[in-house]
């Protein structure tokens, strides 16, 4: 009986599809919108009051990842497992906050380093430089959308899926620590494929930071804080700073 309970409490690798639910949901909605408009989906962003289609896509992706978290919750609940098993436990501590802030500084430095290496090769990044691909928010609705989805909702649900579930499932499958870092980074990077190759390289190494925070504290909260601060800088401050 004890062995059966222990086995049932393990996170299944076959649930790994949850990592791509957000991207699939976003792609499906955009495909439906394109079919209804009988053309490119970009005009829909103007119809809802957003200045750029990227903001609309970010919101869709985050909503899709919320759906992924709901599915994970139901899967866990059906087996008598709580969300604490994926890191929603513990408390926010001063030490965790300091680690999160340190991670932010490291992340910005990492981006600068990768941009310096890839720039001369003609591989453009998402933020900064004359070939920046990131749109600048220009209205209150743009800003509200980015704060709600990119800064608040996105970091919470992404950390639950990509660190809480993916990292934990790989650990429980007895993957080596190197494999845990590499495979979880590859999975997280894969859902950011539309952001461009240069930034995907950055995201691959960037994802080591929240993974480290999760493993260090056995809690998602430091990683969530780091992720939220990172996105606040990346999506809200940087486009204005680098414009």
Order of alpha helices (4+ residues) and beta strands (2+ residues): alpha-alpha-alpha-alpha-alpha-alpha-alpha-alpha-alpha-alpha-alpha-alpha
